[in-house]
């Protein structure tokens, strides 16, 4: 896990070397050297972590390496604060004081006889404006001067040159090239001139002080790394980094415990009846004589192996196949070893000595020859890479006699792509009734069920979320407890389950350990969200990008990489999908056991801390170094602030109230200077918070500000100087928000979300990807030509006297637009869709408003359109003959008032890729020809009691009335 933290910090160091090149130039070599040292140590970390289970010394070594990585991040972030934050703040205060002095001294003026000429008087504080990294001679001098400037007792301790100037109080004349400049009160003139000089000197001196400081801190970090390297030898840790020594003994023991033999058959299996019935039909299907693969996939502990055993030992299977074999693969395997074990399981040799010395190629040949002419079934259990079956496939002949292969895996990609011909079956979680039945079979062997125990039991079973392994372990644990002890288990269920069964921790940790470091960070981050919380996927993607967990890809937008990471976690059964809309995953959640795993692993890394007001969970020893915190509020109190960590990079606040949030945000802005993410979920206040405090400008590292539904409609000018801000989400359904022209300063802004009114000066925000929601009268005043990365746009259009037609000419300039949503209110209607031909990336189009007529060549205008939603279109002609030609359309939604007619026709070969159709239009006749909509999986139509509409037979099975 520490490898994930070190990799993350290395990425940040690399980013700083690029982004802050100007300020780091004099310590660039030191920073690069530190980066190099970390990269070398990273080579040993992963192997060390695998061995630390058995060795406390290695655990300490790994822990120290983690702390060095975190401290490296702190040094760099604090340096940036000093350069961009404190320095500018001090100079601002300094200049303000000087301005006040100038305003108050009306009697002392400088009169210029010849405007445009300057004094030849020597500057008492000469400054080399052309300083470079090579010119560092004035380093300590600048430090000394700066310290004098701000020393309270140094106001009168000026250099001799300045004393001489100040002693001349009367008017003097300076001659230069025949011109004269009259100066009244030289003391005041010099004071003004030196004030500017002092400010410049302070800036340069302070910068050098900071560079000197960071140089010393980097050197200290390098020394700590060097000491760690020496300790490898001192404490005989030579094995760290030696791959040939293998993994820890504990790991190997757990691996052997995990291996599931085929001869251990579970009795009274609960659930899976429908799954077993479907898969048994696939196994016995005589219409498909070719060998093919049946894959069972799902989360660890779901019962994939149990279901495979149920099929493997069924009488129908035993009677169908000539021979059967079972082999467990796991993450680390050798193909040669697998082949030997498969041959042994098939029982096609008398003794293993016959094949012990055969090479991998000869083993393949031997197995292939032995199976020729026979129908066979082989179960390959616990597969982690699709290459596992690929390495074995050559040994299994396709005898065209119905031979089958069953693969169990946690990973969707392995399930779906292992073979050319594969049936992938996603195993579901147990239903509530099945979960309770399984629990009762295990828990009430020695106890009588009473009302109190049943209530506690059902609550605990519900927490298991339909995961059979958790229910079985819970039932076995409680069967040995007396009724009084049930409450203790109920209050700390996951702790007791982990303690009761080594299988649970190990089985779930297998999935985590198999992740890349980027996926590990993403998974650990999910632990910040509360139990059973539905996580908005779009918000999660923006958070992950702001955190810096996502590697940049030259060929992909960072948000797309983040989405791909989440898809991988879903495909690996570590995240469950909740709501889907238009073919996309809208929300997701993490099973409580997996969330507990994420929290446990994250705490080992000091990666996250959760403060729950309900349980008052707080461990100050961990809080002191945790960089990411989540707070679950239950009242108006905020005891969390007493234990908070001010060097936190992320704060996620759940369910805060009005008064609390107002106080909190101000405190956060002044105390949490290194913050990158500030995100509020589930605001419970009845009144809007109205404004963001002006102190927000101090958070110069801030990349994500999420104050959704908080009710913000006033923004301070300081917010628009957050040069790193990527996401500004101030959406509130009840409140409109105006933005000042200074929004154009947010050059890194990628996502701008709110109900915006008034002018939007966003023309130059070239990184902007998301803009919602904006009024049409505001949009038409924006020049969209520079919005080259805008991918999602939501426009609300209200009727005005000047214009009643929505034209797409400005939209046509958005070459990257993917999602366009336009809602017309009042007397508006849409003009021709023809300009959209210039939007080649447009995939999702949602139009709410009158359309005179759909273009006949719509399939040529929008060849990549995958999602289309129409509402209140009032079309006179049947839209189906035009829409069915769209070659990429997968989801079609036709809502109320789309079509004024009563008959629709879908012709053969129409809608070749359509998967979902919502037809919420009242029709009397709907003709669907044979071959139309061949891919349709979901059909939704209105429920009308007196409707005489006839639905063709093949569509009735997928019809949903709503």
N, C-alpha and C positions, 0 to 999 in steps of 0.2 A: 504493500500500500504506500509505503514511503516513497517508492519509485514514482508514484503518481504525483506526490507533492513536489519532489525534486524536479520532475519533468515540467511541471506547471511553472515553478519558479525560474527554471532555465529559459522557458519561453518568454517570461516577463523580462528577464535580464536582456535577452536578445531584442525584444521590442523597445526597451529603453535605450539601448545602444543606437537604435535607428531614430526613434522619435525625439530623444533628448540629446542628439549628437552635439548641438551647440554648447549645452551646459556641461556635458560630461567630457568634453574634448580633452581637458587637461588631466583627467583620471581615466581616460578610455582604456589605456593599457592595463591599469589595475583592475577595472571592471571585467575586461575580457579575460584576464588571467584568473579571476575568481570564477568566471563562467566555465573556463576550461577545467579548473580544479573540481567543480561540481560535476561536470560531465564524466571525469575519470572516476569519481566516487560512485556515480550512478551505475557504473558497470558492475559494481559488487553488491549493490543494494538488494536487487530482486532475489539473488541467490541467498543472501544473508537472511532475508525475511522468511524464506522457505525453511531455514534451519533454526530460526529463533524460538520455535515451539519448544525445543529441547534444551536450549542454552540461554541462561539468564545474561551471560556476558554479551552474547550476540544481540540480545534484545536491547541491552543498554546502548550498544554501539549503533544500532539502527535508530534508536530514539534520539541519540545525540545528533545524528545526521539529519533527522527531521527538523530538529530545533535550529540547526545551522541554516537549513533551507528557508525556514520562516524568518529568521533574523536577517537573511540576505534581502528578502522582500521588504522587510521593515526599513532597512537602511536606505534602500533606493526610494521607497515611497516618501519617507520623511525628508529626504534630500529635495525631492520635487516640491514638497510643501514649502521648504525654505526658499527655494528659488522662485517659484511662481506665486506663493501665497504670502508668507511673512514679509518678504522683501518689498513687494509692491504695496502691501498694507502700510509698512513703516514709512515708505517714501510718500505715500498719500497723506499721512498724518503730518509729515515734515513739511510738505508743500502747503498744506492748509494753514499751518502756523505762520509760514512766511507770508502768505496772502493776507492774513489778518493784520500782520505788521505793516504791510504796504498800504492797506486801506486806511490805517490809522495815522499815517504820516503824510498828511496833505501839504504840510509846510515845507517838506523837503522834496524838491523836484529836480529833475535833470532837464536842462534846456539845451537843445542842440541847434547850433547856428547853421550847420550844414547837415541836413538829415541824410542818413545812409552811411555816414562815416563812423567808424568805431574808434575807441580809445586805443592807444598804443601801450597803455600801461601794462606792465607784466602781471600775469596772473599769479597771485601769491600761492596758489595750489596748482602747479602745473600737472596736467593729466595727459597721458598718452592715449588719445582716442583710438589709435590704430593698434591696440594691444592684440597680440595673437598668442597661440599656445607656445610659441617660441620665445616670446618676450615676457619674461616672468620676473624681471629684476625688481619691479616695484612691489613685490608681494607683501613683505613684512612692513614696508613703509606704508602701504595702503591700509593695512590692518591697524597700524599705530595711529594714522590720521583719523580713521573712522572711530576708533575708540576715543580720541580726543574730542571729536565733534559731538559725541553723545555723552560726554562726561559732564556731570553737573558743575564741577569745579573748574572746567576748562574754558569757560566762556570768555575769559580775559587773557588766556594764555595763547597769544597769537604769535606767529613767526615775525622775525624782525622786519621783513619787507612790509608786512601788513601794519605794524606799529608806525612805520614811517608814513604810510599813506594816511592813517587815521589821525596823525598829529597835525596834519594840515587841514584845519577846519574852515579856512577861508577859501574864497574862490580862487581857482587856478586855471591857467590856460595851457592846453596841450596843443602843440603845433605839429602838424603832419601834412607834408606835401603842400604847403602854402595855405592850408585850410585851418580854421580854428573851431574848437568845440568848447563851449562854456559849461562848466560843471559846478553847480551849487551844492554844497555840503557833500564833500568827498566821502565822508564817513558812511553816509546812507547809501551812496552809490556803490561803494566797495562792499557794503553789507549785502546788497541785493545780488551783486555779481558773485560774491563768495557763497551765498546761499545756494545758488544753482550749482556751483562747483562742488560744494559739500554734498549736495544731493547725489551728484554724479559719482563722487568719490565713495560715498556710502554704498551706492549700488555695486560698484566694482570691488570695493574692499570686502563687502559682505559676501559677494560671490566667491572671492578667493578664500575667505574664512570657511565657507561651506565646502568648497572643494578640498581644502586641507582636512576638514573634519571627516568627510566621506572617505578620503584617502586613508586616514588612520583606521576608520571602522572596517574598511575592506581588508586592510592588512591584518586586523584582528581576526576577521572571519577566515582568512587564508591560514592563519596560524592554527586556528581551531581544527580546520580540515587536515592540516599537516599532523597535528597531534592525534587525530583519529586514525590517520594512516599508520602512524607509528604504533598505535595500540593494537593494530592487527597483528603485528609481530610480537609485541610485548606480551599479549595475552594469548598468543598462539592461535590466532584466528586465520591461519593460512588457508583454511578450508573455505573461507568466504570468497566467493568468486570462482571456486574450483567446481565446475559443473560435473566432473566425473565422480564426485563424492556422493551424488544423489541427493534426495530430499531427506527431510527429518524422519526419524523413526516413527514419530507420532503420525506423520502424514502417511507413511506406508501402512501402518496398522489400520488407520481409518479407511484407507483405500481397500484393504482386504475385507474389512467389515462391510463396505459398500457393495462389493461384488455379489450379485444375486444369482445363486445356483438355480437351475431349472427344476430340480427335484423337490425344492421346498415350496409346497403348495399351500396357500392360505385358504382356510375354510370359512364358510359363511361370508363371502365377499358381499358387501353392501354397495348398491349402486352399479353403474356400468351396464345394466341390462340392455338398454337401447344401444349403447356403443358396441357392446359385444355382438348384438344381433346384426348390426350393420356391417361390422368388420368380418363376421363369420360368413356372411353372404358373399363378400368380396373374396374370401379365401376359397370358397367352394364353387365360385362361379365357373360353370363349365363352358359358358359362351366365350370366355377369354382363356384360351389355351396357353398363351404366351406367359413366360415368367415375368412377373412384375413385383414391385416393391410396395408394401403397405407401411406407411410411417405413422406412428402415434407420437404426438408432441404436446408439450405443456409444461407447466411449472414443476420444479422439483417437489416431490412429496405428493403429487396429484394422483398417482396410482398407475402410471404408464406401464411399469413392469408388472404390476398386479394384473392389469387387463391383458397384457401379452401372455402371462402364465395361464390365465383363464382360457384364452383361445388355444394355447399350445397343448393344454391337457384335456381339451374337450373331446368327447368320443367321436364327433363328426370329423374333426381334424385327424385324429389317429387312424380312422378308417379310410380317409381320403389319400394320405400321403404314404409312400413306401418307407421313407426314412425322415427323421427330424433331428435337428441339432440346435443347441443354445450356446451362445458365447457372450460374455460381458466385455465391453471395450474400454470404457472410461476415457479420461483425457490423455493419458500417456499409454501408448500401445506400440507394439512391434508387429508388423504384418506377419512375419514368420511365426511368431508365438500364437497369433490368432488362428492361423491356418492349422497349426498342430492341434490346438484345442478344439477346433471345429471338426477335424478328422476324428479326434477322440470321442467327441459327442455323438457323431454319426455312427460310431462303433463299426467302422469299416476296416479296422486293423485289430489283430489279436493282442499285440503288445506295442507300446509306444516306441520301443527300441527300433522297430522297423523303419520309422520315419525320423528318428532323432537327429540323424546326420544329414538329412536332405536339405538342400538349399531352398530359398524362397521360391524360385522358379520351378524346381522339381516338386515342391509341395503343391503348388498350383496345378501342375500337370497331373500329379497323383490324384488330387481331389476331383478334378474335372473328369478324369477317366472313370473314377469310381462312381460318379453320379450319372454318367451317361445312360440314358434309357430309363431312368428312375424319376418318379415324381417325388419332390422333396420340399420340406419346409425348414427354413433356418431363421432363428430369431437372433438378431444382433442388438444387444441391449446396451443402453447408455452411450450413444454415439454423440461425439462433440464436433467432429469435422466431417464434411461430406466426402472428403478424401478417404475416410476409413472404408466405406463401402466400395469406392472406386478401386482401392487397392486389392479388394477381395473379389470383385465382380468377375474377373477373368476366369476364376476357378469354378464358377457356377454356370453350367451349360443351360441353354434355353432348349429344353427337350420338347417344347410345344405340347406338354402334357399337364399344364396347370400348376407347375411349381411356383412357390411363393417365397418371398422374403419379408420378414417383419422387422422394422427398425424402430427403436424407441429413442427419443431425443428431446432435449429442452428447446432446441433451436429450430425455428420455423424454416430457415434457409436449408438446413440439413434435411428436414422432412420433405420439403418440396422439390429439392434439386439433386437428390442423391442419385436418381436414375432417370433414364429417358422416359420410362413409363412408371409413374408413381401415383398412389392414392394417399394423400396426406389427410390425417384425421386429427383435429385439435380436440384434446380431451377437456371436457367441461369440469367445473367445480361441482361438488355435490349440492343437491337442493337441500332446503331446510329440513324436510321430512327425512331425507336420506342421512343427513348429518346427525340428526337426533337419534335415529335408529342405530347408527354406527356407534355413537357415544354410549347409548344405553347398553349395547352388547358388551362394551368394555368396562363401564364404570359401575354397574349395579350387579356385580357378581356376588358381593358380600354385603350389600346394603339394600334396604328397602326404600323405594322411591316415595318421598313425601312431598308436600306442596312447596316447602321451603327449599329443599334440595333441587327440585325440578326448576324452580325459578332461577337459582344460581347456575344450575347446569345449562339451562337454555341460553342464559346471557353469555356464558363462557364459550358455548358451542358457536354462538353467533359471531364471537370474536375470531373464531378459527376460519371464518370466511369460506367454508365448504372445502377446506384442504384436508384430505383424509389423514395424512401423516400427523398433522397437528391434533386432530380429533382423537386418533388412536392413542397417541402419547398422553394427551390430557385425560382420556378415560382410564388408561392404565394407572396413571398417577393418582387420580381421585379414588380409584377402587381400593387403594391401600390407606386412604385417609378417613378419619372420623368426620362426622358432619360439622364439627366446630372448625376443623382445619380447611374446609372447603372455602370459607370466606377469605382466608389468608391467600390461598391459591388464586381466587377470583380477583383480588386486588393487585396481584403481581403475576399475571398469568404467563407472560413471555419469559420472565426470569425463571419461573419454575419449570417450564417446558424445556428450556435450554439445559437446566441443571439435571433434569430427569433423563434426557436422551441425548447422547453424544451424536446420534444420527442427524438430529434436526440441525444443530449448528454446522456440522460438517457438510451435510447435504446441501444446505443453502449457500454455505461459503464456497462450495465448488463453483457455483455459477459466478460468484463475485470474482474469485481468483482467476477465472478464465477471461476476464475482461482486459482490454487495453487500458492504459492509464487515463485516456480521455473519458472512456466509458465509466471507469471507476469513479472519477470525480463527479460525473453527471449523476451516477447512481447514489453516491453518498449525499449529494446535495438534496435529493428527494427526501432524506430524513428530516429536513427542516419543516416539512409540511405536517399538519396535525393528522391524527388517525382518521381513516375513512374520508379524508379530504379529497374532493374532486379538483384536480389540478388543471387549470386552463393551459392547454398545450402551447398556444401562441405566446402567452405570458411567460411560460417556462422557457421557451426558446430564447426569448429576449433576455431573460435573467441569466441563462447559461452563457450567452454571448457577452453580456456585460461583465460577468465574473471572469472571463478570459479562459474558460475551460475548453473552448473550441479552437482547434487548429485551423488556420487560414489555408484555403486552397485556391490556387490560381484559377482553376476552372470552375469553382463553385462559390456562390455567395455564402458568407459565414453562417447565416441563418439556415440555409439549406443543409450545411454540414451538421448543424445542431439538430435539425429535424431527422437527418439520417442517423445520428447517434441515438436519438430517442426511439426511432424505428428498430434499431438493433436491440435496444433493451426490451422493447415489446416482443420482438421476434425471439429473444432469448428467455421469454417468460418471466422477466423481472418487473415488468410494468403491465398492468391490466388496462385495456381500453374501456372507457365508459360510454360517452356519447359520441356518436358519429353523425356527420351531416354533410351532404353533398359529396360523399365518398371520402371525407377527411375525418381524422380523429380530432374531436373538439376538446374532450376532457379525458383524463386518465387518472388512475389511482394506483397505489402500491399496497399489496397485501400486508396486513399488520405484521406478520412474521418477517417479511422482507424489509419492511420499514424498521423493525427492531434490529435486524441485521445491519442495515445502513447506519443506524444510530450507534450501534456497538462498534462497528469498524471506524466510524468517523471520530468517536471519542478516543479511540486508540491513537488517532492521528492528531488529536486536538483540532479537528477540522470544523466541527459544528458544536454549538451548545444550545440547548432548548430550555427556556424558563417557562414553566407552566404554572400559572397562578393558582390553578385548582389543586394541583398536587404539591405546589411550592417546591418543585424540584430545583435544587441549586447545589452545585459542588464548586466552591470558589477556587479550589486548586486547579480545576480544569478551565474555569472561565478565564483565568488570567492570561491564557495564551490562545484561546479560541478566536478564530478570525471571522466566523460567521455565526450569527445568533438569530434565533427565532423566539418571539415572545407571544405566548397565548394568554390574552387578557380575560379576566373574569369579572373585574370590578373597575372602579375608577381609581384604584390605588396603583402605585407603580414602585413596588419594592425592588423590582428588577434593577432599577438604576443604581442601587446600592452595591450591586455585584457585577455591574456591566464592565465590559472590556472596551476601553476607548480606542484601542488600535484595531477594532473590528473593521472588516472590509464590507460586511453585509449585515443589514438589519431587516428582518421580515416581521412585521407586526400584524397579529391576527386579532380581529374583533376589538379594536380600541374604541373607547367612548370619546365624546366631543371634548370635554375639558381636559382629559388626559392627553389626547392626541395633540391639542394646541400647545400644551406645555412641553410635551415630549419632543416635538419637531424642533422647537427652538433650542432645547438642550442638546439634541443630537447635532444640530448644525454647528454649535460652538465647541462641542467636546469630541465629536467623532470625526476628526479632520482627515482620516485616511479612508473614509467611507466611499465605496464604489456603488453600492446598491442600497436604496431605501425604498421599501415596498410595503404597502398597506393593503391588507385583505379583510373584507367583511366589516367595514366601518359601521358602528352601531349608533352613532350620534343621530339625533333627530333634527339637528340644525347643521347648516353648512359651515365648514371651517373657514370659508371665505377667502383666506389669503395664505400664502407661503411666507414665512419670516424672511426678512432681508438677509439674515445671517446665512441663508442657503448658499450665498456666493463664496463662503469660506470652504465649501466642500469641492476643492478643485479637482479631486480624483473622481467625482461622481459621474457614473455612466448611466445609471438607471434611476429614474424618479417615478415611482408608481403610486399615485394618490387617487386611484379610481373610486368614484362614487363618494368622495369625501366632501365635495361641494366647494371647489376652488374656483373663484372668478376674479381674483386679483393676484397679479404676479409682480414681485419686486424686480427692479432693473438688474439687480445683482445676479438673478438667476440666468440671465442671458449672457453672462460671462463665464459660464461653466464650459470650458473649451473641450472637455472630454465627453459631454453628455450625448448619449446615443438614443435613449428612450425617454420621452416626456409623455406620460400617460396621466391625463387629468380629466378623463371622461366622467361625466355625471349626467344622468338622464334628465335631471331637473334644471340644470344650470348651464347657461351659455358662458363662453369665455372669449375674451378678446386678447390678442397678442400684440405687443408693441413692435415697432419696426426693428428693434434690436434682436428679434428672433433670428435674423439673418447672420448673427454672430456665431450661432451654434452650428459650426461647419461640420461637426461629426454626427449631427443628429440623423438618426436612421428611421425612427418611428415617432410620429407626432399624432396624438390621439386625444380628442376632446370634442365638445360641441362648439366649434369655433364660429365667431361672428366678427364682422368688421374686416378691414384689410389684412391680408396675410403676406408679409414680405418674405416669402420663402423661395423666390425665384433662383437664388444662388446656392441653395442647399443641395449640392450635387449628390450627397450620400443618402438623401431621403428615400426610404423604401415604402413607408406606410403613411398615408394621410387620411384620417377619418375623425370627425365628420365635418364637412365644410359646406357652406351655403353656395348656391350657384352664382349669386351676385358677387361673391368673393372670388370664386374660382375664375370667372371670366376676366378678372383684372390681373391674374397671375400669368406671367410668361413661362409656359411649361417647357421650353426648349432645353433649359439646363437641368431639368429634373430627369436626368438620364437613367437613374436607378429606381424611379418610382414604380413599385410593383402592385400596390393596392391602393385604390382610391374610392372613397364613399362620398357622394354628393347628395345633398337634400335641396330640392328646388321648389321654392314657393312662388306663387303667381305674382307677377309685377305688371305694372301698366306698360312698361317699355317693351317687354319681350315675352312672348308666350310660347316660344318654340325652343326646345333644348337641342342645340346643335353639337355635333361630335368633332368639330374641326380642331378644337384645342386638345381633345383626347388623342387625336391622330398623331400628335407630336410626342406622345409618351411611348417610346419604342420598347420599353421594358415592362409595360403594364401587363399584369397577369389577371388581376381581379378588379372588376369595375362594377360598382353598385350605384345606381342612380334612382332616386325616389322623387317623383313629381307630385306636387300637392297643389290643388286648385285647377286652373284652366290650362296648365301646360300640356304639351304633347311632344313626342320625340320627332325630330327631323330624320332625314335619311340615315341609315346605318352605314352607308357607303364609306365614309371616312375611316371606319374601323379596319378597313383593309390594310391600313398602314400600321396596325398593331399586331405583328406576327406572333407575339408571346401571349396574347389574350386567351386565357383558358376558362375563365369564370365570368359570366355576364349576368347581371341581375337588373332587370328593368321594371320599374313600377310606374306605369303611366300609359297614356294613350299612344298607340302606334298606328299610323294611318294604314301602312301596308308593309309586310315583310318583304325584303328584296328577294327576287326569284333566284338570284345567284348567291344566296347567303352561304352556301357550302364552299364557295370560292372565296368569299370575303373573310370567312372565319374558319379556315380548315383545321385549326388546332383547338377549337372550342370544345371543352369537355363537360362543362356545367352551364346550364341555361335555366334561368328563372324568369317567368313573365307573370305580371299581375296588372289587372285593370287596363289591359291592352285594347279592349273593345275592337278586336279584329272582325271584319265582316266575312273574310274568307277562311276556310279550313286551313289552319297553319301546318297540319301534318305533312302534306306533300312537299313543303319547303324544308321543314325541320328534319324530316327523315333522311335527307340527303347529307346532313352534317356528318362527316366521316369519323370524327373523334368523339362525338357526343356520348357521354356515359350516364349523365344524370339530367333529367328534364322535369321541371316543375311548372305546371300550368295552373295558376291559382284562379281566384274568382274574377269574373268579368273579362277573361282573356279572349273569349270567343262568343260572339252573339248568335251563332248558329246552333243547330241541335244535332248535327251529324258530322262524324269524323271518319276518315279512312286512312289506314296504314297499309301500304302495299308490300308485296313480297320483296325481300331484300332491303326493306327500309329499316332505318335505325340499326346498322350492323353491330354497333358496340354498346348500345343502350343497356344499362344494368338496372337503373331505377327510374320509375315513372310515377310522378304524382299528378293525377289528372282530376283536379278538384273543380271540374266543370260539369254542369248538369247537361246531360246528353240524352237523346231519345234513341240514337242509333250510333254504334261504333263498329265499323267493319275492320277486321284484322285479317289480312290474307295470310295464307300458309307461307312460312319463311320470314315473316316480319318479326323484328325484335328477337333474334335468336338467343341473345345473351341476357335477356331480361330476368332478373332475380327478385325484383320487388315491384309491386303494383299497389298504389294507394288511390282509392276513389271515395267520393262522398257517400255516406249512407242515406239513401232516400227511400222512404217506406213504400211509396207508390210507383217506384221506377219500373218501367218495362224494359229497361236496357238489358240486353243479353251479352254476357261475357263468354268468349270462346273458352272451351274446356281447358286448354293448356295454360290459360292465365288465371283460372279460378284458384288453383293451388297456392299461388303466390299473392293473392288479393288480400289487402288489408283495408277495412272500412274505417273511415275517420271523418 
